[in-house]
Amino acid sequence: MNFLSLFILTLALILQTTLTTLPLVLLTLFCLTIIYKNNSIFIFAFTFGLLLDIITFKTPGFSSFFFVISLFLILIYQRKFEITTNYFVLISSFLGSIGYMLLFSYTDLIIAQAIASAIIGLTIFKLLPKINKIE
């Protein structure tokens, strides 16, 4: 993982805490996990989960736990499925967003937000390798 990925993750944290209820940090972590397939992303998931909880005045560690478990499940499915496909990114982003929103009591338009999250997740997945090639 490079500096640009860390910058994108920080930007997702700022946008999620200020503008939207979409789980942008989770989507970014999903895409970074699928692209890099590196265990060091768990450290970033834990750290950014704690930061998200502290900034939004939630119980510290709750988002971290959800992020780490979600990334662990993605890496477990790496052996059974081809995780670097658009379909896997769409499905995992959709299901992860629904789980996140249900767990944190976001009740307004969950399906619409999950669909928007899946599209944003796919966009991040498509743009991240192109941005890394430029760098």
Number of C-alpha atoms within 10 A of each C-alpha: 14 8 10 13 16 14 11 16 22 15 14 21 21 16 16 18 17 11 8 10 12 23 23 23 24 30 27 27 25 26 25 22 23 21 16 13 18 12 12 11 18 18 12 17 27 19 14 23 24 20 17 23 17 13 14 13 9 13 11 16 18 16 24 23 14 19 25 20 14 20 24 15 12 20 19 11 12 14 9 8 12 12 19 16 12 15 13 16 24 21 16 21 27 22 16 23 26 22 16 20 21 12 12 12 10 14 9 9 9 17 14 11 19 24 18 16 24 23 16 18 28 22 15 19 23 14 11 17 15 10 11 13 7 6 9
